[in-house]
Amino acid sequence: MGRKMIAEETMKLQVPLSLGEALPTGAAKVAVDTLGRRIANDIYLPGQVMPTEPELADSLGVSRATIRDAIKVLSGKGLVRTARRYGTRVRPVEEWNLLDADVVTWHDHGHQRLVTMFAETTELRIIIEPAAAELAASRASKDQVESIKQAAHALEASGANKQAMFAADCRFHITILDATGNGMMRQLRPLIVTMLRLSYEIGLDQRATEVVSQDGHSRVAAAISKGQGALARNEMFKMLQLNRRDASAIRQHE
C-alpha cells in the first residue's frame, strides 16, 4: 500500500454486497450525512454543544422533525448525546463507533484520524482473518472454495479498475468469513468491508504493492482449496503484514 492517497474515483467505491442500509432515506439521510461530516471533521468538536434544533433545521433547510430523526441516528452511532437541560453534545471520539462505515466515510480524506484508524483496523484484521482462513480451509463448501478462487482471479484481472478490485477483494474476504461456518464470525462481514474500504481509501498505492497483494490472495485461495489450514492462516497473515508495514510507514510520515 504506500503513502499516496488514492485517486478520487476510489473514494466513491460501492460495496458489492447487501449488508443493510446504514442511513435513512430522503431529507433525513441528507441531514444525517451533513451533520455526521461536520462532527467527523471537527466543525462540532467533542464536548461541544451543537446548534439548537431550529438553528440546524434552518441551516439545512429541513424540518425540525427531520433534525430530530437525524440526531437519533447520530446518537446510535455514538457521535452525540442529548439531554433536555443542555441540548445535543458531541461525545468523545473514543465513544464513537469508529467501525461504522458511515462514520469512516464522513471523515475528509486527509484527516489525521483516518491514518490512525487505518493502522488500528489493520491490527484487528491480523487478529481475525488468519484464523478465519484456517477454519475456511476445513469447512468451506465446494461452491465457497470456487467463489474464493474466482475472487482471487478477479483481483488479478482487475488491472487499474479500482471498483472491480475492491469488489473482488470484498467477495474474497467475506466468502472466507462465510466459509468458516461460524455464525458469529459471519456477523463480522460489515466490519471487514469497512476495514477493507478504509484500507483502499487510506493506504493503497497500486504501483507499490498491487502485484504482491494479488499474489497473496491467490496463495490463500490455493491453501483453502487444498484444505491446508495452517498454510492458509500463514499466507493470510503474511498478506496482511503488508498492510501493517504500510500503515506504519504512513504514520511515520504524517
C-alpha positions in Angstrom: 0.0 0.0 0.0 2.2 3.1 0.4 1.8 6.8 1.3 0.0 8.3 -1.6 -3.7 9.0 -1.2 -5.8 7.0 -3.7 -7.5 8.7 -6.7 -10.8 10.4 -6.3 -12.8 7.7 -8.1 -11.7 5.2 -5.4 -13.3 7.3 -2.8 -16.6 6.6 -4.4 -16.3 2.8 -4.0 -19.6 0.9 -3.9 -19.9 -2.0 -1.6 -20.8 -5.0 -3.8 -22.9 -6.7 -1.2 -26.1 -6.1 0.6 -25.1 -5.5 4.2 -28.1 -3.4 5.3 -28.7 0.3 4.8 -26.9 2.4 7.5 -28.7 5.6 6.8 -32.4 6.6 6.4 -33.6 8.0 3.0 -34.6 11.4 1.7 -34.2 14.6 3.7 -33.2 12.6 6.9 -30.3 11.0 5.0 -29.1 14.3 3.8 -29.3 15.7 7.4 -27.5 12.7 8.9 -24.8 12.9 6.3 -24.2 16.6 6.6 -24.2 16.6 10.4 -22.1 13.5 10.5 -19.5 15.2 8.3 -19.5 18.3 10.5 -18.8 16.2 13.6 -16.2 13.9 12.0 -14.3 16.9 10.6 -14.2 18.9 13.8 -16.7 21.6 12.9 -18.6 20.5 16.0 -15.9 19.4 18.5 -16.1 16.7 21.1 -17.7 18.1 24.2 -19.2 21.0 22.3 -23.0 21.6 22.4 -24.3 21.7 18.8 -26.6 24.4 17.5 -30.2 24.2 18.5 -32.8 22.1 16.7 -34.4 25.2 15.0 -30.9 26.5 14.0 -29.9 23.2 12.4 -33.2 22.9 10.7 -32.8 26.4 9.2 -29.2 25.8 8.1 -30.0 22.5 6.4 -33.4 23.7 5.0 -35.3 20.8 6.6 -38.0 20.4 9.3 -37.3 20.1 13.0 -38.7 16.6 12.9 -36.1 15.7 10.3 -33.4 17.1 12.6 -34.7 15.0 15.5 -34.6 11.9 13.3 -31.0 12.7 12.2 -29.9 13.2 15.8 -31.3 9.8 16.8 -29.2 8.2 14.0 -26.1 10.0 15.1 -26.8 9.1 18.7 -27.0 5.4 17.7 -23.5 5.7 16.1 -22.1 7.1 19.3 -21.4 10.6 18.0 -23.8 12.6 20.1 -25.7 12.6 23.3 -28.9 14.6 24.0 -30.4 15.8 27.2 -33.1 18.3 28.0 -31.0 20.6 30.1 -28.0 21.1 27.7 -29.2 20.1 24.2 -27.2 17.9 21.9 -23.5 17.5 22.8 -20.8 15.8 20.7 -19.4 12.7 22.5 -15.7 12.0 23.0 -14.1 10.3 20.0 -13.4 7.1 22.0 -17.2 6.7 22.3 -17.8 6.9 18.6 -18.5 3.7 16.6 -15.3 4.1 14.5 -16.0 0.8 12.7 -19.3 2.1 11.3 -19.0 2.6 7.5 -20.7 5.9 7.6 -18.5 7.3 10.4 -15.4 6.3 8.4 -16.8 7.8 5.2 -17.7 11.1 6.8 -14.1 12.0 7.5 -12.3 14.2 5.0 -9.7 12.2 3.1 -6.8 14.0 4.6 -8.0 13.8 8.2 -5.3 12.5 10.6 -7.9 10.3 12.4 -8.2 8.1 9.3 -4.5 7.4 9.4 -4.8 6.1 13.0 -8.0 4.2 12.1 -6.1 2.5 9.2 -3.3 1.4 11.4 -5.6 0.1 14.2 -8.0 -1.7 11.8 -5.0 -3.4 10.2 -4.1 -4.8 13.6 -7.6 -6.0 14.1 -7.7 -7.7 10.7 -4.4 -9.5 11.5 -6.1 -10.9 14.6 -9.3 -12.0 12.9 -8.7 -13.1 9.3 -5.8 -15.6 9.5 -7.9 -17.6 12.0 -10.9 -17.3 9.6 -8.8 -18.6 6.7 -7.7 -21.6 8.7 -11.3 -22.5 9.6 -12.4 -22.0 6.0 -9.8 -24.5 4.8 -11.5 -27.3 6.7 -15.1 -26.1 6.4 -15.6 -24.4 3.0 -18.1 -25.9 0.6 -17.2 -26.6 -3.0 -19.1 -23.5 -4.1 -17.4 -21.4 -1.4 -14.0 -22.6 -2.5 -14.8 -21.8 -6.1 -16.0 -18.3 -5.1 -12.8 -17.6 -3.2 -10.7 -18.8 -6.1 -12.7 -16.7 -8.6 -12.4 -13.6 -6.4 -8.6 -14.0 -6.2 -8.5 -14.4 -10.0 -10.7 -11.3 -10.4 -8.3 -9.3 -8.4 -5.5 -10.3 -10.8 -7.7 -9.4 -13.8 -8.9 -6.1 -12.4 -6.0 -4.0 -13.7 -6.4 -0.3 -13.0 -10.2 -0.6 -12.3 -10.4 0.3 -8.6 -14.0 -0.6 -8.2 -13.5 -4.0 -9.8 -10.6 -4.6 -7.5 -12.5 -3.5 -4.4 -15.5 -5.7 -5.3 -13.3 -8.7 -5.8 -11.5 -8.1 -2.6 -14.7 -7.8 -0.6 -16.1 -11.0 -2.0 -12.8 -12.8 -1.3 -12.7 -11.9 2.4 -16.4 -12.1 3.1 -16.7 -15.5 1.5 -13.9 -16.7 3.7 -15.9 -15.5 6.7 -18.9 -17.3 5.4 -16.9 -20.5 4.8 -15.9 -20.7 8.5 -19.4 -22.0 9.2 -19.3 -19.9 12.3 -22.4 -17.7 12.7 -20.6 -15.2 14.9 -17.8 -14.9 12.5 -20.2 -14.2 9.7 -21.6 -11.3 11.7 -18.2 -9.6 11.1 -18.9 -9.1 7.4 -19.8 -5.4 7.7 -16.8 -4.9 9.9 -14.4 -6.5 7.4 -15.9 -4.5 4.5 -15.5 -1.3 6.4 -11.9 -2.2 7.2 -11.2 -3.0 3.5 -12.8 0.2 2.4 -10.6 2.2 4.8 -7.6 0.2 3.6 -8.3 1.3 0.0 -9.1 4.8 0.8 -6.0 5.5 3.0 -3.2 3.1 2.2 -3.5 1.7 -1.4 -0.7 2.7 -3.8 -1.3 0.2 -6.6 2.1 0.6 -8.2 3.9 -0.3 -5.0 2.2 -3.4 -3.7 -0.6 -4.5 -6.1 1.3 -7.4 -7.6 2.4 -8.7 -4.2 -1.1 -8.3 -2.7 -2.8 -10.1 -5.6 -0.3 -13.0 -5.4 -1.0 -13.2 -1.7 -4.7 -13.6 -2.3 -4.0 -16.4 -4.8 -1.9 -18.3 -2.3 -4.5 -18.0 0.4 -7.1 -19.3 -2.1 -4.9 -22.2 -3.1 -4.3 -23.2 0.5 -8.0 -23.1 1.3 -8.9 -25.1 -1.8 -6.4 -27.8 -0.7 -7.7 -27.9 2.8 -4.4 -26.8 4.2 -5.5 -24.8 7.3 -2.1 -23.9 8.7 -0.8 -22.7 5.4 -4.0 -20.7 4.8 -3.5 -19.0 8.1 0.1 -18.2 7.4 -0.5 -16.9 3.9 -3.3 -14.6 5.2 -1.1 -13.4 8.0 1.8 -12.6 5.6 -0.6 -10.8 3.2 -2.0 -8.6 6.0 1.5 -7.8 7.3 1.9 -5.8 4.1 -0.9 -3.6 5.3 0.8 -3.3 8.7 4.0 -2.2 7.1 2.3 0.4 5.0 0.2 1.6 8.0 3.4 2.1 9.9 5.1 3.9 7.1 2.1 6.3 6.7 2.0 7.1 10.4 5.8 7.8 10.4 5.5 10.3 7.6 2.5 12.2 8.8 
